Amino acid sequence: MKRANFTVFLLLLLISNNIFSQCPGCITDMNFTVTPAEPALSPDTLPNGTALQPYDQDVSFYMPATFLHSSGFTLTLDEIEIIDVLGVPYGLHWQSSGTNNKFYPSSNPPTTEHGCAKFCGTPLIPGNYIITVMVKASVTYALGSTSQNSSFNIPITILPGSTGNTNFTIANPQGCAPINSTFINHNPNPGYTPTSQTTGFTYLWNFGNGNTTTLENPTSQSYFYAGNYPINYTCNIDTVGYYLTNVDITAIGCTDGYLGGDPEVYIEIWDGSNTKIYTTESSTITGTCPFNFPLNIKMVNPPYTIQVWDDDSPLDDDNCVNNNEGVYDFITLNLPSLTTFGSNTYIGTNSSLTISYTINKPVITFTSSDTIKVFPVPSQPVISFTPNDSVCSGDTIILTSSSTNNNQWYFNDTLIYGANSNKDTVYNTGIYKVVVTNTYGCSNVSLNKHITFVSNPPQPQLWSTKKDTIETNVPSTGFFIQWYRIAGTTTHLINGANQNTYIIDTSGGYFLIISNSFGCQYISDTLNMVYVNGIDINLFESTLNIYPNPASGIFTISFDNLYDISLITITNMLGQNLYNENVPANNIHFEKQIDVSSFPKGIYLIKLIGNNFNKTYKLSIN
């Protein structure tokens, strides 16, 4: 059992895909709860699956209608919805007890506080998988109601499976190229040592990949390319040796002599020690060829010979090679080669005697075939980008996968939900990659692509504290500054105007563009300036008073309105307007106390705007 937060507790329920009809209903453990109340699973970990083996597991979960969250708020769990599940191993399916995968814990507790899911199917491809789960949780708490979508990664391991037959088993018989398969022999040698007449336990494996072996326990085999590879296996158990099982006399050189009539034939078998080990002298066969002698003689002491006789009792018997008495002519019974198995018939001759003889080398043979299936892996996708892999903040970069279908994009190893076309528009600095998966469930991943969004320069502010001078908050180093002047509808670049102050010599609208080393720019607002002679502006400023300055609460501004000033504004250094004051028309002298006690400490700009007049003055607040 494991406790979880109000969204995490559903995650392990989702190790599957959404083919519900293939996974029958689950059984909920209605007695499963935790104290203090909080969402939890039982069991908290799903067992590993095995490829090609059926998988079936129920999971019960507890969803308390209300519980104390780690944030300190008491949450009412209104609804939990499973939105999507991605990256599930092929062959696994799931079904939850919630209608449309939605749960309403607070609707009718305690019944609605319980649920379950069944995981079943037959996983096909072994490997380590990262499943991404998309969930939506809706809760009510003291500050209102809220819903939030989240994604979570869950690893699951599908172990290599096996397939086989009575003679051998293949571990990891199918998968995405390349795969490595091992083979388990079901007919091991129990310790038998071959003799001069037996080969013992022998094996022949053909792995379908160009490799063969005679090892009892072969080494693992690699399969680098997609396809079906036939596996053929033969085991010969040769532990018995040779048996002489039959002799047929097809031509004979002896007769019954002066008595006439047919010969009375018998045979003698002699071993390599010149010992007679078998004779049919007591049961001769009278007649004409062929003569048949069924036998079952174990041939452990070669070479063996056969003598054929005509019983002429009471006289000496005739040897049937040349019909001579007292001559011990024979035919050698040659043994087959060591690896000649089963019954084989051979011909032996000596002069007028011809025989055929059968030697059986009994062997137990086991043969089996199987198949290894290797699925193709998509080509590694290649990421291209437009316009570049580094741009200014606020711009966009379009990433394009070389694969037109079955893409899934990731940002900093986190799946980007819904990003599954071959193009993805990105806005953030980080590492991007794309994974391509084919219909077999085999995937390939691109190389990581680092994307950079370069920070823009700070927003420049302009003000004028002298009759002909414009100042800015842009540092004099670290940025490139270019001043411009607007005259009517025409904008003029001011050559050589690259400092953080500029002295005007012509009326007009002035602005600057600030650039960093990467080329990212920020354009200031336009400051309208009136170029007047020194006497006029000095006359006005001789009447202008701003006091106290620095100010701490209330300050006073007063002036003779020589330029028909109509508006006073106060802004901070970020350009945010904090105060506006309209100056009455035809007011020859203006004076006003302004309360700035609520303003944070800092530098502020007082702007006086009038008829062909726009001047800015500094105000300090401490």
VOMAR-156362 format. One record per residue (C-alpha): residue in three letters; y, z, x. Coordinates in steps of 0.001 Angstrom, whole numbers, padded with zeros to 6 digits, always signed. Layout:
ALAYZX;...
This chain:
MET+000000+000000+000000;LYS+003459-000858+001271;ARG+006921-000041-000001;ALA+009514-002795-000023;ASN+013033-003573-001219;PHE+013492-005128-004624;THR+013016-008709-003431;VAL+010692-008383-000476;PHE+007862-006920-002548;LEU+007094-010278-004141;LEU+006858-012217-000936;LEU+003189-011829-000180;LEU+002400-013042-003655;LEU+003512-016512-002705;ILE+001052-017557-000025;SER-000039-020642-001855;ASN+001408-023637-003661;ASN+002374-024108-007265;ILE-000721-025798-008645;PHE-001357-023024-011121;SER-004212-024592-013061;GLN-006589-024264-010131;CYS-006243-020472-009828;PRO-007570-018329-012703;GLY-005860-015192-013932;CYS-005530-012019-011893;ILE-006332-008415-012817;THR-003422-005944-012690;ASP-003969-002421-011415;MET-001939-000528-014027;ASN-002452+002774-012182;PHE-000692+001584-009036;THR+002656+003380-008497;VAL+004548+004952-005606;THR+006650+008109-005356;PRO+009624+008055-005079;ALA+009760+004955-007240;GLU+010457+001705-005447;PRO+008868-001743-005524;ALA+005548-001998-003702;LEU+002403-004106-003226;SER-001283-003251-003202;PRO-002802-004337-000890;ASP+000199-004809+001356;THR-001435-007439+003585;LEU-003498-010405+002546;PRO-006595-011046+004666;ASN-006729-014101+006882;GLY-008268-017210+005404;THR-010925-019396+006972;ALA-010793-023157+006806;LEU-013400-024724+004507;GLN-014326-021310+003093;PRO-013418-020234-000482;TYR-010571-017729-000690;ASP-009962-015366-003630;GLN-007736-012287-003622;ASP-005893-010287-006287;VAL-002657-008465-005476;SER-001081-005887-007782;PHE+002580-004996-007593;TYR+004742-002222-008930;MET+008304-002969-010132;PRO+010016+000225-011303;ALA+012590-000398-014014;THR+015092+001797-012141;PHE+015033+003144-008615;LEU+017362+004459-005931;HIS+018157+001691-003482;SER+018840+002297+000207;SER+022482+001335-000462;GLY+022840+004568-002425;PHE+023098+002820-005801;THR+020611+003297-008598;LEU+019439-000173-009528;THR+018092-001386-012833;LEU+015731-004238-012102;ASP+016491-006753-014850;GLU+014677-009852-013646;ILE+012812-011253-010673;GLU+012182-014984-010463;ILE+010138-016911-007935;ILE+012195-020051-007315;ASP+010101-021950-004792;VAL+007450-021548-002107;LEU+007352-023836+000911;GLY+005041-024268+003889;VAL+001856-023107+002126;PRO-001449-024003+003854;TYR-003047-027013+002214;GLY-005813-026080-000218;LEU-004462-022665-001284;HIS-003096-022158-004787;TRP-001656-019249-006712;GLN-000948-017985-010182;SER+001140-014975-011140;SER+000991-012941-014324;GLY+004649-013692-015100;THR+005517-016425-017601;ASN+007274-019179-015660;ASN+007014-016832-012654;LYS+009632-014508-014122;PHE+009313-010738-014487;TYR+011458-008352-016564;PRO+010648-004846-015311;SER+013218-002999-017444;SER+012375-004745-020723;ASN+009489-002504-021838;PRO+008481+000007-019170;PRO+005996+001112-018032;THR+003991-001955-019123;THR+006499-004430-017723;GLU+006702-002514-014444;HIS+003341-003939-013351;GLY+002208-007418-012448;CYS-000263-009272-010306;ALA-001100-012556-008673;LYS-004329-014254-007681;PHE-004659-016347-004556;CYS-007517-018760-004449;GLY-008682-022104-003222;THR-010201-023510-000064;PRO-007797-023814+002875;LEU-008401-027038+004744;ILE-006548-026957+008041;PRO-006704-024005+010475;GLY-003522-022818+012107;ASN-000649-020360+012026;TYR+001668-021069+009112;ILE+005178-019875+008254;ILE+005626-019718+004495;THR+009200-019685+003209;VAL+009686-017986-000135;MET+012764-018476-002320;VAL+013373-015623-004801;LYS+016149-014565-007162;ALA+016681-010923-008087;SER+018976-009814-010939;VAL+020022-006142-011065;THR+022473-003887-012838;TYR+024186-000995-011036;ALA+027299+001166-011296;LEU+029687-001625-010334;GLY+028226-004215-012696;SER+025481-006837-012553;THR+024611-009237-009787;SER+022043-011872-008857;GLN+021199-013014-005383;ASN+019034-015778-003940;SER+017180-015041-000737;SER+014639-016740+001485;PHE+011935-015004+003482;ASN+009439-016151+006087;ILE+005834-014954+005827;PRO+003238-015808+008485;ILE-000365-016456+007513;THR-003282-017430+009718;ILE-006047-019765+008626;LEU-008946-019305+011040;PRO-011126-022242+012078;GLY-014014-022730+009686;SER-017475-024115+010303;THR-019963-026507+008802;GLY-023510-027317+009726;ASN-027156-027758+008846;THR-030489-026156+009658;ASN-030316-027227+013310;PHE-026698-026653+014405;THR-023305-025443+013253;ILE-019904-026886+014100;ALA-017055-024433+014486;ASN-013724-026092+013632;PRO-015204-029287+012163;GLN-011916-030713+010914;GLY-008219-030438+011553;CYS-005101-032161+012749;ALA-005356-034062+016013;PRO-006119-032914+018585;ILE-008879-030445+017728;ASN-011404-028581+019831;SER-014839-028008+018304;THR-017742-025847+019415;PHE-021420-026214+018568;ILE-024027-023548+017878;ASN-027675-024504+018439;HIS-030094-023086+015868;ASN-033199-023932+017936;PRO-032741-021961+021143;ASN-035385-021846+023858;PRO-037123-018474+023503;GLY-037851-018439+027235;TYR-040588-021064+027592;THR-040964-022511+031112;PRO-042042-026178+031329;THR-045304-027070+033088;SER-046487-030210+034842;GLN-047596-031525+031444;THR-044807-030215+029172;THR-041057-030551+029053;GLY-040543-027435+026964;PHE-037380-027354+024834;THR-035237-030448+025389;TYR-032035-031427+023639;LEU-029876-034467+023199;TRP-026393-034192+021731;ASN-024150-037148+020952;PHE-020669-035946+020038;GLY-019234-039234+018824;ASN-016345-039059+021289;GLY-018155-040849+024105;ASN-019748-037661+025432;THR-023421-036743+025400;THR-025315-033827+026901;THR-028826-032459+027253;LEU-027628-028854+027481;GLU-029123-026329+025116;ASN-025659-024886+024470;PRO-023083-027610+024978;THR-019505-027069+026048;SER-016760-027417+023465;GLN-015576-030933+022709;SER-012062-032273+022268;TYR-011066-034939+019768;PHE-007643-036353+020481;TYR-007337-039110+017922;ALA-007642-039344+014147;GLY-010956-040526+012757;ASN-014467-039528+011716;TYR-016764-038662+014615;PRO-020562-038697+013914;ILE-022493-035876+015601;ASN-026194-036556+016298;TYR-028622-033884+017466;THR-032238-034032+018615;CYS-034388-031127+019731;ASN-037932-031780+021085;ILE-040258-028809+021495;ASP-043001-029919+023914;THR-045187-026939+024777;VAL-048765-028108+023977;GLY-049638-030800+026512;TYR-052102-033752+026207;TYR-055108-034154+023926;LEU-057744-036917+024046;THR-058242-037567+020350;ASN-060274-040768+020104;VAL-062346-043303+022058;ASP-063389-046731+020767;ILE-065881-048830+022759;THR-064954-052436+022033;ALA-067112-054261+024633;ILE-070219-053046+026368;GLY-072350-054260+029269;CYS-075658-052604+028430;THR-078628-053452+026187;ASP-081917-051809+025350;GLY-083695-053675+028163;TYR-087233-055002+027823;LEU-087731-053201+024554;GLY-084960-055243+022990;GLY-082790-053944+020164;ASP-079374-052288+020158;PRO-078268-049766+022753;GLU-078160-046087+021964;VAL-074691-045229+023211;TYR-073257-041928+024288;ILE-070203-040945+026391;GLU-069397-038370+029038;ILE-065880-037040+029877;TRP-065262-035735+033397;ASP-062157-033798+034604;GLY-060268-033821+037885;SER-062701-031301+039409;ASN-065548-033794+038821;THR-066851-031516+036113;LYS-068421-032950+033005;ILE-066555-031296+030185;TYR-067864-033267+027233;THR-070889-035421+026280;THR-072380-036936+023127;GLU-075808-037433+024734;SER-077479-035408+022037;SER-076040-037556+019282;THR-076166-041162+020421;ILE-074887-044013+018323;THR-077113-047059+017885;GLY-075658-050380+016960;THR-073147-052914+018091;CYS-069502-052637+019108;PRO-067223-051112+018230;PHE-068441-047562+018728;ASN-066047-044799+017653;PHE-065942-041267+019057;PRO-063387-038871+017432;LEU-062417-036171+019954;ASN-060090-033206+020479;ILE-060168-032499+024194;LYS-057233-030718+025840;MET-056518-032543+029096;VAL-055402-029747+031405;ASN-057082-030891+034640;PRO-056450-034575+035282;PRO-057422-037168+036306;TYR-060021-037668+033598;THR-062724-040325+033556;ILE-065143-041585+030918;GLN-068704-042817+031496;VAL-070541-044818+028817;TRP-074373-044755+028780;ASP-077320-046328+026987;ASP-080001-043740+026340;ASP-083295-045314+027566;SER-085423-042161+027447;PRO-087967-041588+028811;LEU-086653-044049+031417;ASP-083401-043578+033297;ASP-080301-044281+031224;ASP-078299-047420+031828;ASN-074636-047243+032821;CYS-072800-049519+030450;VAL-070429-050932+033041;ASN-073069-053250+034561;ASN-076239-052182+032714;ASN-077571-050527+035862;GLU-079711-047419+036016;GLY-078491-044535+038156;VAL-075051-046009+038738;TYR-072177-043712+037765;ASP-069420-046269+037065;PHE-066469-045059+034909;ILE-063063-045836+033489;THR-060114-043598+034367;LEU-058176-042174+031403;ASN-054563-042364+032574;LEU-052184-039767+031115;PRO-048933-040994+029506;SER-045583-040155+031088;LEU-044218-036652+030658;THR-041752-037744+027981;THR-044133-039957+025990;PHE-044624-037972+022839;GLY-047032-038339+019941;SER-050235-040391+019716;ASN-050466-043467+021915;THR-053461-045775+022429;TYR-054351-047390+025731;ILE-056945-049937+026943;GLY-059348-049274+029798;THR-061717-051806+031377;ASN-064299-051887+034103;SER-066339-055051+034440;SER-068036-055704+031104;LEU-066998-052342+029587;THR-063788-052189+027518;ILE-062562-049155+025669;SER-059448-048056+023811;TYR-058511-044409+023946;THR-055873-042365+022203;ILE-053981-039520+023844;ASN-051771-037339+021692;LYS-048952-035257+023085;PRO-047923-033117+020081;VAL-044189-032379+019914;ILE-041977-030776+017263;THR-038802-032801+016771;PHE-035723-031666+014892;THR-032921-034125+014182;SER-029664-033639+012324;SER-026350-035401+011893;ASP-022906-034190+010901;THR-019320-035382+011042;ILE-016116-034104+012615;LYS-012975-035178+010768;VAL-009721-035447+012670;PHE-006575-036083+010656;PRO-003581-037994+012004;VAL-000450-036166+013088;PRO+002930-037757+012308;SER+004907-039171+015199;GLN+007312-036638+016651;PRO+010584-037044+014773;VAL+013700-037762+016789;ILE+017077-036402+015684;SER+020196-038542+016017;PHE+023707-037444+015035;THR+026986-038855+013777;PRO+029677-038817+015087;ASN+028700-036489+017939;ASP+026822-033288+018631;SER+030125-031423+019141;VAL+033079-031653+016747;CYS+036024-029541+015670;SER+035656-026797+013076;GLY+036149-028157+009598;ASP+034569-031498+010459;THR+030950-032379+009624;ILE+028006-033771+011547;ILE+025282-035846+009911;LEU+021835-035356+011446;THR+019280-038123+010900;SER+015515-037880+011351;SER+013617-040913+012619;SER+011057-040221+009880;THR+012150-041601+006513;ASN+009922-039287+004442;ASN+008465-035768+004291;ASN+011187-034024+006315;GLN+012123-030359+006314;TRP+015188-029212+008252;TYR+015570-025832+009967;PHE+018630-023996+011262;ASN+018014-021402+013964;ASP+014302-021489+012981;THR+015130-020681+009348;LEU+014187-023213+006695;ILE+017164-024855+004992;TYR+016262-024873+001324;GLY+016585-028318-000251;ALA+017143-030059+003099;ASN+014156-032398+002935;SER+015607-035894+003155;ASN+015898-037759+006432;LYS+019605-036860+006631;ASP+021251-033460+006664;THR+024975-032721+006784;VAL+025673-029601+008844;TYR+028727-027401+009257;ASN+027712-024582+011593;THR+027089-024135+015295;GLY+023439-023528+016108;ILE+020051-025046+016814;TYR+018625-027574+014358;LYS+015170-029107+014155;VAL+013179-031121+011638;VAL+009488-030834+010759;VAL+007619-033832+009334;THR+004413-033226+007338;ASN+002043-035949+006143;THR-000340-036027+003180;TYR-003125-034433+005257;GLY-001004-031337+005867;CYS-000490-032215+009523;SER+002972-031625+010970;ASN+005056-032496+013977;VAL+008355-030981+015006;SER+011327-032537+016730;LEU+012936-031243+019861;ASN+015663-028695+019207;LYS+019132-030164+018815;HIS+022070-027883+019635;ILE+025116-028592+017473;THR+028532-027174+018336;PHE+031596-026793+016136;VAL+034526-026111+018466;SER+037087-023612+017209;ASN+040467-025075+016310;PRO+043654-023797+017958;PRO+045493-020977+016161;GLN+047926-021920+013413;PRO+051369-022395+015023;GLN+054420-020703+013468;LEU+057959-022000+014035;TRP+061283-020179+013870;SER+064811-020502+015197;THR+066852-017605+016487;LYS+069539-019664+018148;LYS+071647-022488+016809;ASP+069724-025189+018665;THR+066424-023608+019752;ILE+063005-023666+018024;GLU+060346-021201+019121;THR+056603-020945+018377;ASN+053874-018330+018704;VAL+051652-020756+020648;PRO+050926-019526+024205;SER+052483-021608+026941;THR+049112-022001+028682;GLY+045640-022898+027432;PHE+046812-025451+024879;PHE+048611-028759+024866;ILE+051818-028810+022799;GLN+053585-031880+021500;TRP+056838-031712+019493;TYR+057797-034253+016811;ARG+060984-034955+014824;ILE+061166-036416+011322;ALA+064159-038595+010511;GLY+064029-039908+006971;THR+060581-041433+006546;THR+059987-041931+010273;THR+058210-039503+012595;HIS+059209-039599+016277;LEU+057146-038207+019166;ILE+059542-036391+021469;ASN+058634-037400+025006;GLY+058340-034510+027433;ALA+058584-031896+024646;ASN+055446-029930+025574;GLN+056639-026340+025920;ASN+056533-023490+023405;THR+060298-023732+022885;TYR+062383-026782+022119;ILE+066175-027228+022128;ILE+067326-029736+019542;ASP+070172-032193+019902;THR+069777-033901+016536;SER+069395-032676+012976;GLY+066015-033296+011329;GLY+062629-031872+010504;TYR+060692-030584+013493;PHE+056990-029784+013846;LEU+054437-029576+016616;ILE+050767-030401+017125;ILE+048746-028005+019260;SER+045496-029234+020896;ASN+042766-027475+022862;SER+040770-028930+025751;PHE+038209-030443+023359;GLY+040886-032245+021390;CYS+040838-030067+018279;GLN+044312-029921+016722;TYR+046416-027864+014393;ILE+049681-029171+012879;SER+052476-026693+012182;ASP+054653-026692+009107;THR+057941-028580+009373;LEU+061096-026631+010209;ASN+064316-028352+009079;MET+067093-027915+011599;VAL+070821-028726+011320;TYR+072506-029479+014570;VAL+076028-028026+014413;ASN+078642-027384+017064;GLY+078776-024047+018756;ILE+081975-022878+017034;ASP+080600-023275+013490;ILE+077293-021560+014102;ASN+078868-018854+016164;LEU+081356-018205+013375;PHE+078527-017740+010891;GLU+076429-015582+013188;SER+079458-013420+013975;THR+079330-012327+010322;LEU+075499-011910+010217;ASN+074171-008371+010463;ILE+070493-007292+010221;TYR+070195-003547+010739;PRO+068485-001392+011638;ASN+066331-003736+013700;PRO+063714-002492+014436;ALA+063388-001143+010909;SER+061058+001500+009586;GLY+061700+001467+005844;ILE+064872-000132+004469;PHE+067065-002551+006363;THR+070315-004271+005411;ILE+071208-007927+005756;SER+074791-009162+005292;PHE+076690-012346+006111;ASP+079597-014545+005077;ASN+078069-017434+003210;LEU+079663-020271+005131;TYR+076670-022586+004669;ASP+075952-021996+000984;ILE+072771-020068+001781;SER+070703-019865-001401;LEU+067361-018307-000337;ILE+066167-015546+001987;THR+062418-015333+002811;ILE+060400-012949+004964;THR+057055-014112+006434;ASN+054579-012589+008864;MET+053414-014329+012022;LEU+050537-015945+010111;GLY+053023-017799+007919;GLN+052272-015693+004853;ASN+055314-015318+002591;LEU+055935-011653+001812;TYR+059443-011591+000281;ASN+061902-013946-001460;GLU+065520-013237-002380;ASN+067779-015723-004154;VAL+071424-015635-003027;PRO+073907-016043-005919;ALA+075915-019244-005844;ASN+079604-019090-004836;ASN+079019-015704-003264;ILE+081441-015641-000321;HIS+079990-012455+001169;PHE+076367-011366+000662;GLU+074855-007967+001400;LYS+071415-006657+000409;GLN+069219-003655+001238;ILE+065542-004679+001442;ASP+062620-002212+001353;VAL+059909-003092+003879;SER+058248+000325+004027;SER+054970-001185+002771;PHE+054871-003774+005550;PRO+052519-003121+008498;LYS+054077-002694+011901;GLY+054805-005961+013662;ILE+057145-008923+014078;TYR+058426-010728+010979;LEU+060587-013789+010449;ILE+063664-013786+008204;LYS+064518-017333+007153;LEU+067938-018249+005731;ILE+067904-021534+003820;GLY+071065-023273+002617;ASN+072900-026557+002349;ASN+071941-028395+005539;PHE+071075-025026+007010;ASN+067701-023541+007964;LYS+067676-020695+010463;THR+065061-018052+011300;TYR+065678-014585+012752;LYS+063239-011945+014034;LEU+062763-008547+012390;SER+060727-005778+014014;ILE+059086-003080+011895;ASN+057776+000054+013581;
